[in-house]
């Protein structure tokens, strides 16, 4: 139905203005402060749970809800980044700040080793298989996190690691409403990079490294100093560049000091060259409304989020249409369609390759020029008078020889295109007021196209005439469910019964090819290249058949019990082990409804709840992190040997492989006091994972590297605490302060071999965690000679173990050095409204856990990596005058001191001011005449401040606590406006 008032209004918003102002989410918050009394309905809100809804204070399961006002106004590309610090028991790890990157989420710890620990995402009641980047935060009404067995057992194996239920917005009864949100932001690094030495310091330090290297060959100190001065620039092992100009051919004298008057003629900081202050633009528009029997919601969105690294960014175009209608008194139908097109520009930023833009920006010292320079510091120009890029063919290998990402990246492509379509529909039949049948169907189609192109003109690609790789992945999945519910009240008795069936089908196809050698530049497709390098493709399928049921009963709104069960058959397992049976039981007691509590006149709410149940996990992963869809079958690899085809065994048959099982216990107490001004929740959980799906390593002589098996047990335990307070609330002013925190103790309680080495830095052992560091222990620096020292253990003449130290890294002994998992995580948020002003802030924190900073070691070399940037910490290296230090003596002879050890293991404790927002809503009197109902302007900041001891490293790292040259988090300052018609 068309709204005539909307058509007749004289408002005209130029479409160009929307895209010019661009960025952040839809309708914002500006709730008028209410009177001091909080309503009972505010603590008995309806929350979305598995296959339905429930009242919070009578629900027997553990559920936490995040409302739209805490999501819509965050300048985040992916909704996972909006959850950090909002829900206790949920650990969010945003290892990469690359626009469009998805955070890792763990609910109540890590429940598996070789199987996936990712939660299940459910959108509008149906499991979602699309990319989370396809869901615009501005479309979200609420997010519910289901954490215990009662809350998630109905999803069976799919909910073994917890469930995140996303409910999108729907239209509401009444006049049509139009919401417009436009914002413009600017992004840069959230954490300043490691501090480095300047050019003068570098040349003097490298002179010292050369001098010490010569002295180690029994050359006198005087002669070694002269040789270091002679060879510093162009001699063997020299830096091959002289930023001090022709007047200072030997800028550092034999005494190790810069010559008087020597000053660098240029200072090209590659971090400034390869990184930038980037823009972030977003426009969101939605139209919604409804009548007595139907409602609709339609949205459009545009996002352009440029990264702080050059040639990086993420663009998204999204739309959604959601319609619900009561076509008959006994028939409700609904449809929810969404489509998203995204383009991610993602130059390498998550590995140790020379092409990694984050790595390159940090590794090249500023005395290596960006453009070619003359001896006097002036630029070398070509025939047309243009500057010439300096690719550093003369640079030492450690300084990324033949690399200039600022010149080559604009000519390359690192593009990921993705189309996400999600369609949902339902039909609900009402046979009796108490009896309903709901049939739903959902399909998710994701088409991914990767385009990697290395140009033939500049950079490494020029050595092979350029290279192009095209890949395409297509994922199609659908879910059908049929649910029958019976809900009836008999006096003080209330019964709710649910029974249903669900079927899930997943189909994955991929194809990829690479060609080299372009005859002409500026052609990007494989057809333009002449040499076929590789071509591959494969497909996988997965099916899951399920039957489920639930019974809930309560008496007098005081006593609640529930029981649920689900049976899943997964195609990952053999027919003999295909079925997994999962269950839960739970109960709650609303103590505040008892007369003896009412007589106290103190508690507005007091509810005790407990639950226990078992769920399964079939999501076994290969050692490379890819899913294993045929876990029980024998698999082969096809090879080509001298033109002849052949096969080798890739995975042995494991027909006895069965479900991994999670047993979850939850006990909680929810309360509200002081007229509901203080509300809180305390929960204890125990999550036990047994029959772990694990890739058992085997001897290489077997012909395979590992095989999947059911071994071991993991237990996660902890406490969760939430507190919601309203210190001040009156007609003009309201102040809310919320706190949540959770503890976690992750313990391996059973392993077949007692301990298993995992990767190069971890040890799985009984009594330890899944991410215990097992690395050499750093002892310090030998004050007598400046050599690095590690702990060693050897046998004396009597056969006793004796601890000692060694300067030879190969003799160092590995020992346990703590876990990467934090002990406590949480967040503190506050919101203030005063008349038409609103302010909010969120501080997130993690306490405990350790991080192995392998990025830092790249600029902590002792001088053996000449030409590589140097950390400012090297100024504190060992010298005869500075014997007691933690940095060894410099030398061009390697001493392996930057090899993995506890020296580079840092505390993971940090706090981050995640979000700050300030807004003002103009008085409605100003706009009523032109049809505007609301007009709000705001400014906000994301990742504004980080409080962390180890400067230079972003403390938000991967879950396993190891850095890997990843894209750092971004600080974003946003200005925007919101209008409602």
ABEGO torsion letter per residue (X at the ends): XBBAAAAABABBBBAAAAAAAEEEBBBBBBBBBBBABBBAAAAABBBBBBGEBBBAAABABBBBBBBAAAAAABBBABAAAAABGABBGBBBBBABABBGBBBBBBBGEBABAABBABBBBBBGGBBBABBAAABBAAABABBBBBABAAAAAAAEAAAAAEBBBBBBBBBBBEBBBBBBBBBBBBBBBABBBBBBBBAAAAAAAAAAAAAAAAAAAGBBAAAAAAAAAAAAAABBGBAGBBAAEAABABABBAAGBBBBGBBBABBBBAAAAABBBBBBBBBBBBBBEEBAABBBBBBBBBBBBBBABBGBEBBBBBBBBBBBBBABAABBBBBBBBBBBBBBBBBBAABABAABAAAAAAABBAABBABBBBAAGBBBBBAAGBBBBBAGAABBAAAGBGBBAAAAAAABBBBBBBBBBBBBBBBBBBABAABBBBBBBBBBBBBBBBBBBBBAABEAAAAAGEBBBBBBBBBBBBBBBBBBBBBBBBEABBBBBBBBBBBBBBBBBBBBBBBBGBABBGBABAAABABBABBBBBBBBBBBBBBBBBBBBBBGGABBBBBBBBBBBBAABBAAAABBBBBBBBBBBBAAABAAAAAAGABABBBBBBBBBBBBBABBBBAAGBBBABAABBBBBBBBBGGBBBBBBABBBBAABBBBBBBBBBBBBBBBBGGGABBBBBBBBBBBBBGBBBBBBBBAAAGBABBBBBBEBBBBBEBBBBBBBBABBBAABBBBBBBBBBBBBBBBABBAAGBBBBEAABBBBBGBBAABBBBBBBAEBBAAAGBBBBBBBBBBAAGBBBBBBBABAAABBBBBAEBABBABBEBBBBBBBBEABBBBBBBBBBBEEBBBBAAAAAAABAGABBGBBBBAAAAABBBAABABBABBBBBABBAGAABBBAAABBBABBBBBABBBBBBBBBAAAAAAAGBABBBBBBBBBGABBBBABBGBBABBBAAGBBBGBBBBBBBBBBBBBBBX
